């Protein structure tokens, strides 16, 4: 287990995992339960094992509004050969089990970059294409299975390094050749020197680099989307990109990364106000849509969640998300919002079944057409799912 206080890792009295992890991936955590039984040396949390399968093998809730079509616009897949100190592999089998067994009507999903399954050799710029190739194999296998497996990875949003400038066009074309489901890319903006690092984000204000802007123009030339994973302090960068490239659809990940850690830890009311003001500015740009969810990744934690010893119920999940979700919907309207699972990351505190029940509880006051937008129609439109 890791805690923000001293960022201490302890497993059987050894710090070997911390020391040997490339890019200190473990440091991405402010307070998180590791994927293996471990004791936290700086807080009162008990030993636990949250990412083993038994974490979600609890009695499922009865799915609310089970016929409501859902397009899950944000999940990851980590193949069996991929390793991470905090998560077990989450491959097609695990994803299909979650979607098919949740009790919810998940008709399609969108795979988003996680820097997994990249090629390990060849030109460095082309290595992210490996994730698209891998995802396409997942799609083919899912279509072969048919039934509830169909619709997995209906759109693919991998990584490409926009700082390559105009030459990134070759990478984008390689992604497109690898899969007709390729719809755009994610290049991390979520870097803050005072906060725990996010894997894949390595430089402050990277979107202001001339090379990045030239690379972004290649997205515009190909009618591709941009997945913007930015923390609250970088929302101004997203606004600048939206103004500079009005023809590019920008998908704001995880509610714009509202913060409750680091310098924001004791200023949550002030932080919420600043986040809302920044989101209001983004909402004036018609080319920005927002994903509702994913705000309890360890780099944000806006309401100071205490990681539970059991999965959160849908009521608990809804209570934690409601203020931020409803604020975003009010600003962007349901026609520019879509609920996301962010699985398997959000598996750290709830199940796939309870997560969607939680969102349905939050959305219960909206009209049927508005719920249809936020649970499926917006994602279908943004990711052009009719083409797949």
C-alpha positions as CSV (number, residue, x, y, z in Angstrom):
1,X,0.0,0.0,0.0
2,X,1.1,3.5,-0.7
3,X,0.2,6.7,1.2
4,X,0.7,10.3,0.3
5,X,2.4,11.3,3.5
6,X,5.9,9.7,2.9
7,X,5.1,7.7,-0.3
8,X,6.2,4.6,1.5
9,X,5.9,1.1,0.0
10,X,6.2,-1.9,2.2
11,X,5.7,-5.5,1.2
12,X,7.1,-8.1,3.5
13,X,9.5,-5.5,4.8
14,X,11.0,-4.8,1.3
15,X,11.2,-1.6,-0.7
16,X,12.4,-3.5,-3.8
17,X,9.3,-3.0,-5.8
18,X,9.4,0.8,-5.4
19,X,13.1,1.0,-6.3
20,X,12.8,-1.1,-9.4
21,X,9.7,0.3,-10.9
22,X,10.4,2.2,-14.1
23,X,9.4,5.9,-13.9
24,X,8.3,5.2,-10.4
25,X,4.9,4.2,-11.5
26,X,4.1,3.5,-7.9
27,X,4.5,7.2,-7.1
28,X,1.3,7.9,-9.2
29,X,-0.5,7.2,-6.0
30,X,-1.6,9.5,-3.2
31,X,-3.5,6.8,-1.4
32,X,-4.1,3.5,-3.1
33,X,-4.3,-0.1,-2.3
34,X,-1.7,-2.2,-4.2
35,X,-2.5,-5.2,-6.3
36,X,-0.9,-7.5,-3.8
37,X,-1.5,-7.9,-0.1
38,X,0.7,-5.3,1.6
39,X,0.8,-3.3,4.8
40,X,0.8,0.5,4.8
41,X,3.5,1.9,7.0
42,X,2.0,5.4,7.3
43,X,-1.7,5.0,7.9
44,X,-4.3,2.9,9.7
45,X,-5.5,0.9,6.6
46,X,-5.7,-2.8,7.0
47,X,-4.0,-5.3,4.8
48,X,-6.2,-5.9,1.8
49,X,-6.2,-7.0,-1.8
50,X,-8.4,-4.7,-3.8
51,X,-7.6,-5.6,-7.4
52,X,-7.8,-9.4,-7.1
53,X,-10.9,-10.8,-8.7
54,X,-12.6,-11.4,-5.3
55,X,-12.8,-7.6,-4.9
56,X,-15.6,-7.6,-7.4
57,X,-17.0,-11.1,-6.6
58,X,-19.5,-9.7,-4.2
59,X,-23.2,-10.0,-4.6
60,X,-24.3,-7.9,-7.5
61,X,-27.0,-5.2,-7.1
62,X,-30.1,-5.5,-9.2
63,X,-29.4,-3.4,-12.3
64,X,-31.5,-0.3,-12.4
65,X,-33.2,0.4,-15.8
66,X,-31.5,-2.7,-17.2
67,X,-32.7,-2.1,-20.8
68,X,-31.1,1.3,-21.1
69,X,-28.4,1.1,-23.8
70,X,-25.0,2.0,-22.6
71,X,-21.9,2.8,-24.6
72,X,-18.9,2.7,-22.2
73,X,-16.7,5.4,-23.7
74,X,-13.6,4.9,-21.6
75,X,-11.9,1.7,-20.5
76,X,-8.5,0.1,-20.8
77,X,-7.2,-3.3,-21.6
78,X,-3.9,-4.6,-20.1
79,X,-2.9,-8.0,-21.7
80,X,-1.6,-11.0,-19.8
81,X,2.0,-10.1,-20.7
82,X,1.7,-6.5,-19.3
83,X,2.7,-5.9,-15.7
84,X,2.0,-3.0,-13.3
85,X,2.6,-2.9,-9.6
86,X,-0.9,-1.8,-8.8
87,X,-3.1,-3.7,-11.2
88,X,-3.6,-7.3,-12.4
89,X,-3.9,-7.9,-16.1
90,X,-7.3,-6.8,-17.4
91,X,-7.8,-8.4,-20.8
92,X,-10.7,-9.1,-23.1
93,X,-12.0,-11.9,-20.9
94,X,-12.2,-9.6,-17.8
95,X,-13.8,-6.8,-19.8
96,X,-16.4,-9.0,-21.4
97,X,-17.1,-10.6,-18.0
98,X,-17.7,-7.2,-16.5
99,X,-19.9,-5.9,-19.3
100,X,-21.9,-9.1,-19.9
101,X,-22.4,-10.0,-16.2
102,X,-23.2,-6.5,-14.9
103,X,-26.9,-6.8,-15.5
104,X,-26.7,-3.6,-17.6
105,X,-27.2,-3.3,-21.4
106,X,-23.7,-2.4,-22.5
107,X,-23.9,-2.4,-26.3
108,X,-20.4,-1.1,-27.1
109,X,-17.2,0.1,-25.5
110,X,-14.4,2.5,-26.4
111,X,-10.7,1.6,-25.6
112,X,-8.6,4.5,-24.5
113,X,-4.8,4.6,-24.4
114,X,-3.0,3.2,-21.3
115,X,0.5,2.8,-22.7
116,X,0.0,-0.9,-22.8
117,X,0.8,-3.4,-25.6
118,X,3.1,-1.0,-27.3
119,X,5.7,-2.6,-29.6
120,X,9.0,-3.1,-27.8
121,X,11.2,-2.6,-30.8
122,X,11.3,-0.7,-34.1
123,X,11.0,3.1,-34.4
124,X,10.0,4.6,-31.1
125,X,7.4,6.9,-32.7
126,X,5.6,3.8,-34.1
127,X,5.6,1.7,-30.9
128,X,2.1,2.9,-29.7
129,X,0.6,1.3,-32.9
130,X,1.0,-2.0,-31.1
131,X,-1.9,-1.1,-28.8
132,X,-4.2,-0.6,-31.8
133,X,-3.0,-3.9,-33.4
134,X,-3.7,-5.6,-30.1
135,X,-7.1,-4.0,-29.7
136,X,-8.1,-5.1,-33.2
137,X,-7.3,-8.7,-32.3
138,X,-9.5,-8.3,-29.2
139,X,-12.3,-7.0,-31.5
140,X,-12.0,-9.9,-33.9
141,X,-12.1,-12.5,-31.1
142,X,-15.1,-10.7,-29.5
143,X,-17.0,-10.7,-32.8
144,X,-16.2,-14.4,-33.2
145,X,-17.8,-15.0,-29.8
146,X,-20.8,-12.9,-30.6
147,X,-23.6,-12.3,-28.2
148,X,-22.8,-9.9,-25.4
149,X,-19.1,-9.9,-26.4
150,X,-19.9,-8.1,-29.6
151,X,-19.3,-4.3,-29.4
152,X,-16.1,-4.4,-27.3
153,X,-13.6,-1.8,-28.5
154,X,-16.0,-0.5,-31.1
155,X,-13.7,2.6,-31.2
156,X,-10.0,2.8,-30.3
157,X,-8.2,5.9,-28.9
158,X,-4.5,5.0,-28.6
159,X,-1.5,7.2,-28.1
160,X,0.7,9.1,-30.5
161,X,3.3,11.7,-29.7
162,X,2.1,15.0,-31.0
163,X,5.5,16.5,-30.3
164,X,6.7,14.8,-33.4
165,X,5.1,17.6,-35.3
166,X,3.9,17.1,-38.8
167,X,5.7,13.7,-38.9
168,X,3.1,12.3,-36.4
169,X,0.9,12.0,-39.4
170,X,2.7,8.8,-40.4
171,X,1.9,7.3,-36.9
172,X,-1.8,8.3,-37.2
173,X,-2.0,6.7,-40.6
174,X,-0.4,3.5,-39.2
175,X,-3.0,3.4,-36.5
176,X,-5.7,3.9,-39.1
177,X,-4.3,1.1,-41.2
178,X,-4.2,-1.2,-38.2
179,X,-7.9,-0.8,-37.4
180,X,-10.9,0.9,-39.0
181,X,-12.0,1.6,-35.4
182,X,-9.2,4.1,-34.9
183,X,-10.9,7.5,-34.0
184,X,-8.1,9.6,-32.6
185,X,-5.4,9.7,-29.9
186,X,-4.7,10.7,-26.4
187,X,-1.5,12.6,-25.5
188,X,-1.3,13.3,-21.7
189,X,-1.5,16.9,-20.6
190,X,-1.9,16.0,-16.9
191,X,1.4,17.1,-15.5
192,X,1.9,19.1,-12.4
193,X,5.3,19.2,-10.7
194,X,3.8,19.5,-7.2
195,X,1.5,16.4,-7.6
196,X,2.2,12.7,-8.0
197,X,3.1,12.0,-11.6
198,X,0.8,10.4,-14.1
199,X,2.2,7.8,-16.3
200,X,2.7,9.2,-19.8
201,X,2.6,12.9,-18.7
202,X,6.2,14.2,-18.6
203,X,6.2,17.9,-19.2
204,X,4.4,21.0,-18.0
205,X,2.4,23.0,-20.7
206,X,3.4,20.6,-23.4
207,X,0.5,21.6,-25.5
208,X,2.1,25.0,-26.0
209,X,5.1,23.7,-27.8
210,X,5.1,24.5,-31.5
211,X,5.8,20.9,-32.4
212,X,2.7,19.8,-30.4
213,X,0.5,22.3,-32.2
214,X,1.9,21.0,-35.6
215,X,1.1,17.5,-34.5
216,X,-2.4,18.5,-33.4
217,X,-3.0,20.0,-36.9
218,X,-2.5,16.5,-38.3
219,X,-5.5,15.4,-36.2
220,X,-7.5,18.1,-37.8
221,X,-6.5,17.1,-41.3
222,X,-7.7,13.6,-40.7
223,X,-10.9,14.4,-38.8
224,X,-9.6,12.7,-35.7
225,X,-10.6,13.3,-32.1
226,X,-8.3,14.3,-29.2
227,X,-8.7,12.7,-25.8
228,X,-7.7,15.4,-23.2
229,X,-6.6,14.0,-19.9
230,X,-5.8,17.2,-18.1
231,X,-5.8,18.1,-14.4
232,X,-7.6,21.2,-13.1
233,X,-4.6,23.5,-13.5
234,X,-4.3,22.5,-17.2
235,X,-7.8,23.3,-18.2
236,X,-6.7,26.6,-19.7
237,X,-4.5,24.6,-22.1
238,X,-7.5,22.6,-23.2
239,X,-9.4,25.9,-23.8
240,X,-6.5,27.2,-25.9
241,X,-6.5,24.1,-28.0
242,X,-10.3,24.2,-28.5
243,X,-10.0,27.8,-29.7
244,X,-7.0,27.1,-32.0
245,X,-8.6,24.0,-33.6
246,X,-12.4,24.4,-33.6
247,X,-12.7,21.6,-36.1
248,X,-11.3,19.0,-33.7
249,X,-13.6,17.3,-31.2
250,X,-11.8,17.4,-27.8
251,X,-13.0,14.8,-25.4
252,X,-12.3,16.0,-21.8
253,X,-11.5,13.0,-19.7
254,X,-12.5,12.4,-16.1
255,X,-14.5,15.6,-15.5
256,X,-11.4,17.8,-16.1
257,X,-9.4,16.4,-13.2
258,X,-10.8,18.3,-10.2
259,X,-8.2,18.2,-7.5
260,X,-8.3,17.5,-3.8
261,X,-4.7,16.6,-3.1
262,X,-1.4,18.4,-2.8
263,X,-1.9,22.2,-2.6
264,X,-5.6,21.7,-3.0
265,X,-6.0,19.3,0.0
266,X,-7.0,21.9,2.5
267,X,-8.8,24.2,-0.1
268,X,-11.5,22.0,-1.4
269,X,-14.2,24.6,-1.5
270,X,-12.0,27.0,-3.2
271,X,-10.8,24.3,-5.5
272,X,-14.3,23.3,-6.5
273,X,-15.1,26.9,-7.3
274,X,-12.0,27.3,-9.5
275,X,-12.7,24.0,-11.2
276,X,-16.3,25.0,-11.9
277,X,-15.2,28.4,-13.4
278,X,-12.7,26.7,-15.7
279,X,-15.3,24.1,-16.8
280,X,-17.7,27.0,-17.5
281,X,-15.2,28.5,-19.9
282,X,-14.6,25.1,-21.6
283,X,-18.4,24.7,-22.0
284,X,-18.5,27.8,-24.3
285,X,-16.5,25.7,-26.9
286,X,-18.9,23.6,-28.9
287,X,-16.1,21.2,-29.9
288,X,-15.6,20.0,-26.3
289,X,-17.5,17.1,-24.8
290,X,-16.9,15.8,-21.3
291,X,-16.7,12.3,-19.8
292,X,-18.5,12.0,-16.5
293,X,-16.4,9.8,-14.1
294,X,-12.9,8.8,-13.3
295,X,-12.4,11.5,-10.6
296,X,-11.1,9.2,-7.9
297,X,-7.9,8.2,-9.6
298,X,-5.2,8.9,-7.1
299,X,-4.0,12.1,-8.7
300,X,-7.3,13.9,-8.1
301,X,-9.4,12.7,-5.2
302,X,-11.5,15.8,-4.9
303,X,-13.6,14.8,-1.9
304,X,-10.8,12.9,0.0
305,X,-12.2,9.5,-0.4
306,X,-11.1,6.9,2.2
307,X,-10.3,3.8,0.3
308,X,-12.8,1.2,1.5
309,X,-12.4,-2.3,2.8
310,X,-15.2,-3.4,0.5
311,X,-16.5,-2.1,-2.9
312,X,-18.7,1.0,-2.6
313,X,-22.4,0.5,-3.1
314,X,-24.1,2.4,-5.9
315,X,-25.6,4.8,-3.4
316,X,-22.2,5.5,-1.9
317,X,-20.7,5.9,-5.4
318,X,-23.5,8.3,-6.4
319,X,-23.0,10.4,-3.3
320,X,-19.3,10.8,-4.0
321,X,-19.8,11.8,-7.7
322,X,-23.1,13.7,-7.7
323,X,-21.9,17.3,-7.1
324,X,-19.2,17.2,-9.8
325,X,-21.3,15.2,-12.3
326,X,-24.4,17.4,-12.0
327,X,-22.3,20.6,-12.2
328,X,-20.7,19.4,-15.5
329,X,-24.1,18.4,-17.0
330,X,-25.5,21.8,-16.1
331,X,-22.6,23.5,-17.8
332,X,-22.3,21.3,-20.9
333,X,-25.9,20.0,-21.2
334,X,-26.6,16.3,-21.6
335,X,-26.0,16.6,-25.4
336,X,-22.2,17.0,-24.6
337,X,-21.8,14.6,-21.7
338,X,-21.2,10.8,-21.5
339,X,-20.8,8.6,-18.5
340,X,-17.6,6.5,-18.4
341,X,-16.5,3.5,-16.4
342,X,-12.7,4.1,-16.4
343,X,-12.3,0.4,-15.7
344,X,-10.2,-1.3,-14.5
345,X,-8.9,1.8,-12.7
346,X,-12.1,2.5,-11.0
347,X,-12.3,-1.2,-9.9
348,X,-10.2,0.0,-7.0
349,X,-13.3,1.2,-5.2
350,X,-16.4,-0.2,-6.8
351,X,-17.7,-2.9,-9.1
352,X,-18.8,-2.5,-12.7
353,X,-22.3,-3.3,-11.8
354,X,-22.5,-0.8,-8.9
355,X,-20.8,1.9,-10.9
356,X,-23.5,2.0,-13.6
357,X,-26.2,1.8,-11.0
358,X,-24.6,4.8,-9.3
359,X,-24.6,6.8,-12.5
360,X,-28.2,5.9,-13.1
361,X,-29.1,7.1,-9.7
362,X,-27.4,10.5,-10.4
363,X,-29.2,10.7,-13.8
364,X,-32.6,9.7,-12.5
365,X,-34.0,13.3,-12.6
366,X,-33.3,13.7,-16.3
367,X,-35.7,13.0,-19.2
368,X,-35.5,9.7,-21.1
369,X,-33.9,11.4,-24.1
370,X,-31.3,13.2,-21.9
371,X,-30.4,9.9,-20.2
372,X,-30.2,8.3,-23.6
373,X,-27.7,11.0,-24.7
374,X,-25.4,10.6,-21.7
375,X,-25.4,6.8,-21.6
376,X,-25.1,6.1,-25.3
377,X,-26.0,8.6,-28.0
378,X,-23.3,11.1,-27.3
379,X,-20.6,8.4,-27.4
380,X,-22.1,7.0,-30.6
381,X,-21.9,10.4,-32.2
382,X,-18.5,11.4,-30.9
383,X,-16.8,8.1,-31.8
384,X,-18.7,7.6,-35.1
385,X,-19.8,4.2,-34.0
386,X,-22.2,3.8,-36.9
387,X,-19.1,3.3,-39.1
388,X,-18.2,0.1,-37.2
